[in-house]
Amino acid sequence: MKIRKPWHIRVVGTLAAGALRLLNRTVRARLALAGPEQHPVGPEHQRYVYVFWHESIVALTAWRIKAHVLASQHADGELMARVCRHLGIGVVRGSSTRGGSAALLGLLRRAGATHVALTPDGPVGPPKRVKAGALALASMSGMPVVPVGVACTKAWRARSWDRMMVPLPWSRSFFVTGPAMHVPTGLDRAGLERYCRQTEAALAVVNAAAARWAAGGPRPVPAPPLSACA
């Protein structure tokens, strides 16, 4: 059932944020750096655009970084925005389909103070297909893009388009950050598309590494920096 009434959204947002706080106290989170950069880092020293698949939003609330996220202007986005604000996460409203340009400008204005965390396949999919918004933001702001892979030892999967992953209590969550990618300024549509496909490949690598680690495999080790697109 869709939640549409404002007071319902307020109540559910508050309850959901409280539930996430309690859940995250039971989940053991582990982080591996598969790139040469250190994470998380204070945004006053270096700012990044962190990208991860939409299915990982709930799991990643256990990794506390000072960042702004993008929430759609739909009612579902309002619910997400309220949850994020209760958790101390900055929010800019907009999406690739509604208010995209204004939201992108809002994120750029905040880029001087925080990191940015984006789901490049959101808000409605298709799943695990990178859209150009995150790469356009990185190109205009000069902030490097860092792919983040996520896996859990035990998780519930929602019946949504993204199959959202919710860690179960007392499970373990594994986060893997890949090498940062610098996106040049002045890219045309074809150039952005090339970087979209490179970002998809990078996300596939870090998510596979996180899944192997969660299954009892070795902790991922740093890889060399990503080369520029041809």
N, C-alpha and C positions, 0 to 999 in steps of 0.2 A: 504494500500500500504506500502510495506517494504521500509525503508530508508536505502540505502546502500552506496551512494556516500559520501566520507569523508567531502566534503564541506557542503553537506546537513545536515550531522550529527552535524557539528559545529554550523550551523545556528539554527537548530531546538533545539539543546541542550541549546544554549544561550537564545532563546525565551522561552523555557519551564521553565528554571530556573527563568527567570523574571516573568513569569506568576505565578509560585508557590509562589514567594515572595509576589506578590500582593494578591494572594488568602489567604495566611496564615495571612496577616494583617487583613482580615475580619473574619477569623474563630476563634471562642473562644475555646481554648483548656483547658481541665480540666484533672487533674491527681489524681488518688487514689492509695494508697499503700495497696494491699491485702496481703502483707507479712511484716515481721518485719523490713526489711531493708529500708533505706531512698534512694529515687531516685528523680532526678538524682544526682549523687555524683561525685566529681572531681576524675578523674582516678589516681591522685597522692595519693589518700587515699585508694581507693578500685576499682579494675577493674572487669568488668562484661562482659559476653557474653549475650547480649540482643537478644532474638529470638521472631519473630512475623511472621504471615502468609504473603505470598507474596502479597496478595490482599491489605495489609495495608501500602505498601511502601509510597504512595503519602500522605496519611493522617498523617503518622508519621514524615514527614518533618517539621511539626509544633512543634514537641518536639525536641528542640535543645540540643543534648548532644555531647560531644567530642568523636567521634567514627570513626572507619574505617568500611567500608562495602565491600562486595564482589560483583564484577560485572563480568559477563561472558565475554568470549573472542569473542563472536559473535558481529555482528554490533549492535544489540539491547543493548548489554552490553556496547558498546562504547558510545551509546547515554546516557544510564543511568550514566556512569562514568562522562561524561561531565556535566550533570545536577548536579550531586553530588558535583563535584569540584567547580562549580559556587556557590553552596550553602555553601561551606566551609566544606564539608564532605570528609574525606579521603577515598581513593578507592584502592583496590587491585584487579587486574584482574585475573580471573580464575573461574572455576565452578566444579561441581561434575563430569562433563563429559569431559571438556577440560581444561587442566592445573590445575587440582584439587590439586595435591600434591604441586606444586610450589606456588599456591595461599594460601594454608594452611600454608606453611612455611612463606610466606610473612605476613600473619596475625599474626603468632606467633612472628615474629620480632617486629611488632608494638604493641604487647600486653603490652609491658613495658611502653608505653606512652599514650595509649588511651583505651577506651572501644572498643568492637567489636559488630556490629549489623548485624545479619544474618537472612535470610528467609530460614528456613530449608526445605521448600517445593519447593524452586526455583532451577534453573531458568525456568524449563519447567514442573514442576509438577511431579506426580499427586498432586492436591491441598490438603492442610491440611494433608499431610503425611510427617512426619519428616524423613529426611535422616540423615545418620550418621556423616556427616562432622562437624556440629556444636558441637556435643557431643565429637567427636575426638579432636577438638580444645580445648574444655574445659578440657578434660582429660589430654592433653599434657601440657597445660599452667597453670593449677590449677585455672583458672578463673571460678567462679560460673556462672551457667546459670540462667537467669531471664526471665520468659515468660511475654510477653506484649500483652494484649488484647486491641482491638481498635473497637470503634463504633462511628457512626455519626448520628446526628439527620436527616440530609438530605444529600444524596450523589448520584452521578451518577455512574453507574456500566458499565465498559467496556465489550465488547464482546470478551474477551480474556479467556485463559484457567483458569486464577485465578479469573475472574470477578472483576478486580481491582476496588477498591472503591476510588472515588474522591469526597471529601467534596464539597458541593455547597457553594457559597459565603454567608456569614453571618449565616452559620450553626454552630453547636457546635460539637467538637470532644472530645471523652472520652477515656482516656488511663488508663489501670489498670495493675499494675505490681504485679506478684505473688511472693511467697517465692522463694528465691534463692535455686538452687539445685547444690550440689557439686558432680562432676563426678570423680570417682577414676581413678588413673593411671593404665596402664597395662591391660585394658579391652580387652578381645577377641571380636570377631564379635558378639557372642551371648550376651555378656555383653553390648556392645554398642546398640544392638537391644532392650534390655530391657529398657535402658535409653531413647531410641527414643520413645518407647511407653509411658513411663512415661511423657516425655515432651509433647507429643500429648495430653495426659489427662490434663496436667497443662494448656496448651494453650486453650483447650476447656473450662476450668473453668474460666479463666480470660476474654476470649472473651464473654462468656455468662454473666459474671458480668458486663462488659462494655455495652453490649446490653441492659441489664435491667436498668442500670443507664441512658443510653441515652433515654430510653423509659419513663423516669420519676420515676423509682424505686429508692431505697435507694442507697446512696453512699457506695461502698464496704468498708468493715472494715478488718483490718489485721487478717490473719489466721496463725496458727502455722507453723513452718518450715516443709518442705517436708521431709518425712522419706526416708531413703536409699532404693534402690531396693533390693528385696530379691534375 
